[in-house]
Amino acid sequence: GLLGHSSTGCTVYCNDIPCELCARMMINASIVKYVSFTPKYPNTNGINLLKLAGIEVAYYDRLNEEELKLHDNS
């Protein structure tokens, strides 16, 4: 974590899915969940890396304003 603050076990909220570099940094930071709006970024390699690392991924539906799980982490 930045300035000595641990992000282990944290949830990250973001506007879209991450690029590969950002996904690798989040994996190294030991986050446990990633939440974003319904994805529009065409490259899904970052999300695939998070899933492979066992990080829970969820999407927030802008229209219904409720969190939606769109995949199975198993």
DSSP file with accessible surface (Angstrom, degrees, kcal/mol):
  #  RESIDUE AA STRUCTURE BP1 BP2  ACC     N-H-->O    O-->H-N    N-H-->O    O-->H-N    TCO  KAPPA ALPHA  PHI   PSI    X-CA   Y-CA   Z-CA
    1    1 A G    >         0   0   75      0, 0.0     3,-1.1     0, 0.0     2,-0.2   0.000 360.0 360.0 360.0 156.7    0.0    0.0    0.0
    2    2 A L  G >   +     0   0  143      1,-0.3     3,-1.7     2,-0.2     0, 0.0  -0.461 360.0   0.6 -70.8 134.3    0.9    3.6   -0.5
    3    3 A L  G 3  S-     0   0  147      1,-0.3    -1,-0.3    -2,-0.2     3,-0.1   0.807 132.3 -57.8  57.7  32.2    2.6    5.3    2.4
    4    4 A G  G <  S+     0   0   75     -3,-1.1     2,-0.6     1,-0.2    -1,-0.3   0.543  99.8 134.8  81.4   6.0    2.5    2.2    4.6
    5    5 A H    <   -     0   0  139     -3,-1.7    -1,-0.2     2,-0.0     2,-0.2  -0.797  51.4-133.2 -90.9 124.7   -1.3    1.7    4.4
    6    6 A S        -     0   0   89     -2,-0.6    23,-0.1    -5,-0.1    24,-0.1  -0.498  20.6-172.2 -78.6 140.5   -2.2   -1.9    3.8
    7    7 A S    >   +     0   0   30     22,-0.2     3,-2.1    -2,-0.2    -1,-0.1   0.256  39.8 136.9-110.0  10.0   -4.8   -2.7    1.2
    8    8 A T  T 3  S+     0   0   94      1,-0.3    23,-0.2    23,-0.1    22,-0.2  -0.355  76.8   8.9 -59.6 127.1   -4.9   -6.4    2.1
    9    9 A G  T 3  S+     0   0   43     21,-2.8    -1,-0.3     1,-0.2    22,-0.2   0.499 100.2 135.9  82.5   5.0   -8.5   -7.6    2.2
   10   10 A C    <   -     0   0   56     -3,-2.1    22,-2.6    19,-0.2    23,-1.2  -0.380  52.0-127.9 -85.6 163.8   -9.9   -4.4    0.7
   11   11 A T  E     -a   33   0A  52     21,-0.2     2,-0.5    20,-0.2    23,-0.2  -0.918  18.6-147.4-107.2 135.6  -12.6   -3.9   -2.0
   12   12 A V  E     -a   34   0A  41     21,-2.6    23,-3.1    -2,-0.4     2,-0.5  -0.898   7.9-162.9-104.8 131.3  -11.8   -1.7   -5.0
   13   13 A Y  E     +a   35   0A 160     -2,-0.5     2,-0.3    21,-0.2    23,-0.2  -0.963  20.9 161.7-112.6 129.9  -14.5    0.3   -6.6
   14   14 A C  E     -a   36   0A  63     21,-2.4    23,-0.7    -2,-0.5     3,-0.0  -0.952  47.7-117.0-146.2 161.9  -13.9    1.7  -10.1
   15   15 A N  S    S+     0   0  114     -2,-0.3     2,-0.3    21,-0.2    22,-0.2   0.748  93.6   0.6 -72.7 -27.3  -15.7    3.1  -13.2
   16   16 A D  S    S-     0   0   47     20,-0.1    22,-0.1    19,-0.1    19,-0.0  -0.880  93.8 -65.1-149.1-179.1  -14.6    0.3  -15.5
   17   17 A I        -     0   0   11     -2,-0.3     2,-0.1     1,-0.1    26,-0.1  -0.402  58.9-106.2 -75.3 154.6  -12.6   -2.9  -15.7
   18   18 A P        -     0   0    9      0, 0.0    28,-0.5     0, 0.0    29,-0.4  -0.401  21.8-118.4 -82.8 156.7   -8.8   -2.6  -15.2
   19   19 A C     >  -     0   0   48     27,-0.2     4,-2.4    -2,-0.1     5,-0.2  -0.310  42.0 -96.6 -75.1 172.5   -6.0   -2.9  -17.7
   20   20 A E  H  > S+     0   0   75      1,-0.2     4,-2.4     2,-0.2     5,-0.2   0.906 123.2  51.5 -62.4 -41.8   -3.5   -5.7  -17.1
   21   21 A L  H  > S+     0   0  116      1,-0.2     4,-2.1     2,-0.2    -1,-0.2   0.942 112.1  45.5 -62.4 -46.1   -1.0   -3.6  -15.3
   22   22 A C  H  > S+     0   0   53      1,-0.2     4,-2.3     2,-0.2    -1,-0.2   0.898 111.3  53.7 -64.9 -38.8   -3.6   -2.2  -12.8
   23   23 A A  H  X S+     0   0    0     -4,-2.4     4,-2.5     1,-0.2    -1,-0.2   0.929 108.1  50.1 -61.6 -43.0   -4.9   -5.8  -12.3
   24   24 A R  H  X S+     0   0  127     -4,-2.4     4,-2.5     1,-0.2    -1,-0.2   0.899 109.6  50.9 -63.7 -38.7   -1.4   -7.0  -11.5
   25   25 A M  H  X S+     0   0  108     -4,-2.1     4,-1.5     2,-0.2    -1,-0.2   0.903 110.7  48.7 -66.2 -38.4   -0.9   -4.2   -9.0
   26   26 A M  H  <>S+     0   0   25     -4,-2.3     5,-1.7     2,-0.2     4,-0.3   0.890 110.2  51.4 -68.6 -37.1   -4.3   -5.0   -7.3
   27   27 A I  H ><5S+     0   0   49     -4,-2.5     3,-1.6     1,-0.2    -2,-0.2   0.949 111.1  47.8 -62.2 -46.3   -3.4   -8.7   -7.1
   28   28 A N  H 3<5S+     0   0  135     -4,-2.5    -1,-0.2     1,-0.3    -2,-0.2   0.791 107.0  57.6 -64.5 -26.3    0.0   -7.8   -5.5
   29   29 A A  T 3<5S-     0   0   27     -4,-1.5    -1,-0.3    -5,-0.2   -22,-0.2   0.482 110.3-125.8 -83.1  -3.7   -1.9   -5.5   -3.1
   30   30 A S  T < 5 +     0   0   59     -3,-1.6   -21,-2.8    -4,-0.3   -20,-0.2   0.848  43.7 171.5  64.1  39.6   -4.0   -8.5   -1.9
   31   31 A I      < -     0   0   10     -5,-1.7   -20,-0.2   -23,-0.2    -1,-0.1  -0.378  23.7-156.2 -71.3 160.6   -7.4   -7.0   -2.6
   32   32 A V        +     0   0   75    -22,-2.6    24,-2.1     1,-0.3     2,-0.3   0.597  69.1  29.0-112.9 -16.6  -10.3   -9.5   -2.2
   33   33 A K  E     -ab  11  56A  37    -23,-1.2   -21,-2.6    22,-0.2     2,-0.4  -0.998  54.3-162.5-149.7 143.0  -13.0   -7.9   -4.3
   34   34 A Y  E     -ab  12  57A   3     22,-2.8    24,-2.6    -2,-0.3     2,-0.4  -0.993  13.0-175.3-126.6 124.6  -13.3   -5.6   -7.4
   35   35 A V  E     +ab  13  58A   4    -23,-3.1   -21,-2.4    -2,-0.4     2,-0.3  -0.976  12.6 155.5-123.3 130.7  -16.5   -3.8   -8.2
   36   36 A S  E     -ab  14  59A   3     22,-1.8    24,-3.2    -2,-0.4   -21,-0.2  -0.922  45.1 -88.1-142.2 170.1  -17.1   -1.7  -11.3
   37   37 A F  E    S- b   0  60A  54    -23,-0.7    24,-0.2    -2,-0.3     3,-0.1  -0.285  76.7 -58.7 -68.1 166.8  -20.0   -0.4  -13.5
   38   38 A T  S    S-     0   0   60     22,-1.1    -1,-0.2     1,-0.1   -21,-0.0  -0.263  76.5-101.7 -49.3 126.3  -21.1   -2.7  -16.3
   39   39 A P        +     0   0   47      0, 0.0    -1,-0.1     0, 0.0   -23,-0.1  -0.249  50.3 161.4 -65.6 140.9  -17.9   -3.1  -18.4
   40   40 A K        +     0   0  153     -3,-0.1   -24,-0.1     3,-0.1    -2,-0.1   0.446  44.5 107.3-126.1 -15.8  -17.4   -1.2  -21.6
   41   41 A Y        -     0   0   96      1,-0.1   -24,-0.0     2,-0.1     0, 0.0  -0.525  63.9-145.7 -68.1 125.1  -13.6   -1.5  -21.9
   42   42 A P  S    S+     0   0  120      0, 0.0     2,-0.7     0, 0.0    -1,-0.1   0.760  78.7  76.9 -70.8 -24.1  -13.0   -4.0  -24.8
   43   43 A N        +     0   0   61      1,-0.1     3,-0.4   -26,-0.1     4,-0.2  -0.770  53.5 178.1 -92.1 113.4   -9.9   -5.7  -23.4
   44   44 A T     >  +     0   0   67     -2,-0.7     4,-2.5     1,-0.2     5,-0.2   0.289  50.1 106.5 -98.4  12.1  -10.9   -8.1  -20.6
   45   45 A N  H  > S+     0   0   70      1,-0.2     4,-2.1     2,-0.2    -1,-0.2   0.873  78.8  53.2 -59.6 -37.8   -7.4   -9.4  -19.9
   46   46 A G  H  > S+     0   0    1    -28,-0.5     4,-2.0    -3,-0.4    -1,-0.2   0.933 110.3  45.9 -63.9 -45.1   -7.2   -7.4  -16.6
   47   47 A I  H  > S+     0   0    3    -29,-0.4     4,-2.4    -4,-0.2    -2,-0.2   0.909 110.6  54.3 -63.4 -40.8  -10.5   -8.9  -15.3
   48   48 A N  H  X S+     0   0   68     -4,-2.5     4,-2.5     1,-0.2    -1,-0.2   0.896 106.9  51.2 -61.6 -38.8   -9.4  -12.4  -16.4
   49   49 A L  H  X S+     0   0   34     -4,-2.1     4,-1.8     2,-0.2    -1,-0.2   0.913 109.0  50.7 -63.3 -43.3   -6.2  -11.9  -14.3
   50   50 A L  H  <>S+     0   0    0     -4,-2.0     5,-2.5     1,-0.2     4,-0.2   0.931 111.5  48.1 -60.1 -44.6   -8.2  -10.9  -11.2
   51   51 A K  H ><5S+     0   0   65     -4,-2.4     3,-1.7     1,-0.2    -2,-0.2   0.920 109.5  52.0 -62.4 -44.4  -10.5  -14.0  -11.6
   52   52 A L  H 3<5S+     0   0  152     -4,-2.5    -1,-0.2     1,-0.3    -2,-0.2   0.826 106.7  54.7 -61.6 -30.5   -7.5  -16.3  -12.0
   53   53 A A  T 3<5S-     0   0   51     -4,-1.8    -1,-0.3    -5,-0.2    -2,-0.2   0.460 120.9-110.0 -81.5  -2.4   -6.0  -14.8   -8.8
   54   54 A G  T < 5 +     0   0   56     -3,-1.7     2,-0.4     1,-0.3    -3,-0.2   0.651  66.7 149.7  84.6  14.7   -9.3  -15.7   -7.0
   55   55 A I      < -     0   0    8     -5,-2.5    -1,-0.3    -6,-0.2     2,-0.2  -0.685  50.3-118.5 -84.0 130.6  -10.4  -12.1   -6.6
   56   56 A E  E     -b   33   0A  51    -24,-2.1   -22,-2.8    -2,-0.4     2,-0.4  -0.503  29.5-160.4 -68.6 133.6  -14.2  -11.7   -6.5
   57   57 A V  E     +b   34   0A   1     -2,-0.2     2,-0.3   -24,-0.2    13,-0.3  -0.967  14.5 170.8-120.5 130.2  -15.4   -9.5   -9.4
   58   58 A A  E     -b   35   0A   0    -24,-2.6   -22,-1.8    -2,-0.4     2,-0.4  -0.967  20.5-141.9-136.9 153.2  -18.9   -7.8   -9.4
   59   59 A Y  E     -bC  36  68A  17      9,-2.9     9,-3.9    -2,-0.3     2,-0.6  -0.924  10.1-139.4-117.5 144.6  -20.5   -5.3  -11.6
   60   60 A Y  E     -bC  37  67A  79    -24,-3.2   -22,-1.1    -2,-0.4     2,-0.7  -0.895  17.9-136.9-103.9 120.6  -22.8   -2.5  -10.5
   61   61 A D  E  >> - C   0  66A  26      5,-1.9     4,-1.8    -2,-0.6     5,-0.6  -0.687   8.4-157.3 -81.0 116.2  -25.8   -1.9  -12.8
   62   62 A R  T  45S+     0   0  114     -2,-0.7    -1,-0.2     1,-0.2   -25,-0.0   0.824  89.9  48.3 -63.1 -33.1  -26.2    1.8  -13.3
   63   63 A L  T  45S+     0   0  156      1,-0.2    -1,-0.2     3,-0.1    -2,-0.0   0.924 121.2  31.2 -77.1 -43.9  -29.9    1.5  -14.3
   64   64 A N  T  45S-     0   0  100      2,-0.2    -2,-0.2     0, 0.0    -1,-0.2   0.570  94.9-138.6 -91.3 -11.1  -31.1   -0.7  -11.4
   65   65 A E  T  <5 +     0   0  142     -4,-1.8     2,-0.3     1,-0.2    -3,-0.2   0.871  63.2 113.3  52.7  43.0  -28.6    0.6   -8.9
   66   66 A E  E   <S-C   61   0A 112     -5,-0.6    -5,-1.9    -7,-0.0     2,-0.3  -0.993  73.4-103.2-140.6 151.4  -27.8   -2.8   -7.4
   67   67 A E  E     -C   60   0A  76     -2,-0.3     2,-0.4    -7,-0.2    -7,-0.2  -0.527  36.8-164.4 -75.1 133.3  -24.7   -4.9   -7.4
   68   68 A L  E     -C   59   0A  51     -9,-3.9    -9,-2.9    -2,-0.3     2,-0.6  -0.971  14.9-144.7-121.0 131.7  -24.8   -7.8   -9.9
   69   69 A K        -     0   0  136     -2,-0.4   -11,-0.1   -11,-0.2     3,-0.0  -0.843  18.5-180.0 -92.1 122.4  -22.6  -10.8   -9.9
   70   70 A L        +     0   0   95     -2,-0.6     2,-0.3   -13,-0.3    -1,-0.1   0.268  58.6  28.4-108.7  10.3  -22.0  -11.7  -13.5
   71   71 A H  S    S-     0   0   45    -14,-0.3     2,-0.5     0, 0.0   -14,-0.1  -0.979  73.3-111.3-157.5 171.3  -19.7  -14.7  -13.2
   72   72 A D        -     0   0  122     -2,-0.3   -16,-0.0     2,-0.1    -2,-0.0  -0.943  16.6-151.0-110.5 127.8  -18.7  -17.5  -11.0
   73   73 A N              0   0   63     -2,-0.5    -1,-0.1   -19,-0.1   -19,-0.1   0.505 360.0 360.0 -75.5  -5.3  -15.3  -17.4   -9.4
   74   74 A S              0   0  131    -20,-0.0    -2,-0.1     0, 0.0   -20,-0.0  -0.231 360.0 360.0 -79.7 360.0  -14.9  -21.2   -9.2
